[in-house]
């Protein structure tokens, strides 16, 4: 394993380093896994998941939410958590619009943005005030409610389609 270019990040405890590696792997898989030949642009599986009817967006949300939830262990400041949550919300809501949402997912790359926010926090040597416990609990509850909402919408749409198709 290569050493981190930033000494602050390399001073993480082993457990936190493993968490950071997991977040990097999931973020890359979702947003930057495959290079587009002839360009410097990369895409991940997030927009492809959105193409799967009846649950692809829900799976993408769960994986994206994992990044935010795992990042909470690093005692992020409120502002960073809010930005990460906003990225997740934008990705989930706009990304769920058929076709246009998938195009949005290709360009927005919420998971890469959230990984960059986490790494910027870890690389910043100045002390920052971490979000209080109740704020973090509220964020976790909001993410769970958003996920429940997405899953509910998916279930309702599948039932509607089944009714329309007479299945």
PyMOL commands that set and color helices and strands:
alter all, ss='L'
color gray80, all
select helices_A, chain A and resi 7-10+14-31+46-50+56-74+78-95+100-108+110-123+133-165
alter helices_A, ss='H'
color red, helices_A
select strands_A, chain A and resi 34-35+42-43
alter strands_A, ss='S'
color yellow, strands_A
deselect
rebuild
show_as cartoon
